[in-house]
Amino acid sequence: MVGGRRLLSGATDVCEPARMLAARCGYDTAHLRDLDFLFENWDGTGFPTGAAGEQITVSARIAQVAIAAVLGHHEGGLDAAVELVRSRSGHSFAPAVADALVQHAAELLAPLDDEE
């Protein structure tokens, strides 16, 4: 990826303001830690710290899959969302979380089809 090192070094530039904003919105400190793991990958290839597997908080694991599913759905509907999550299971995403989304995708993503 062109400019990958700049992206890696900029991760803290995203995480720190996110923590500050969340603190101002009243989130407790236990949940602020979750923001540090949003760019980590299940297999340890993420950033900023290379955390892997169970080191990544459960909330962050769920958020990662949810974000990808919503983006995939916006780009190509339910099938695209499922394929995107399935293809990243075990690499970017925790397999258990990815599998849960895939198994219940129609129900979980149904609100995205609502025009309102």
Secondary structure, 3 states (H helix, E strand, C coil): CCCHHHHHHHHHHHHHHHHHHHHHCCCCHHHHHHHHHCCCCCCCCCCCCCCCHHHCCHHHHHHHHHHHHHHHHHHHHHHHHHHHHHHHECCCECHHHHHHHHHCHHHHHHHHHCCC
